Amino acid sequence: MSEPGRLATIEGGKPECCQVCEFSAIAGQVQGEVDGEQCSLRLCPSCFKYVFLCLRDSHRQDRLFDDDFEIEELCHFGR
């Protein structure tokens, strides 16, 4: 378990690391299924932010020319 105020967690006596950049503070874990296979990623704050911004931009591009698109949608994306 991590100390109050810290993001790092302990697994097997050592801190968990981001699976992308190996930073030792974890912001979250993303889990899901891709092509029928279960996947899971532990992400640091920077990598989590990057993934979130990429997905938000993809959502914006997908919806940009829809008749019912409201720019406020982006403010509520992921919340």
Secondary structure, DSSP 8 states (H G I E B T S, - for coil): ---TT----EETTEE---TTT--S---EEEEEEETTEEEEEEE-HHHHHHHHHHHHHHHHHHHTT-TT--THHHHHTT-
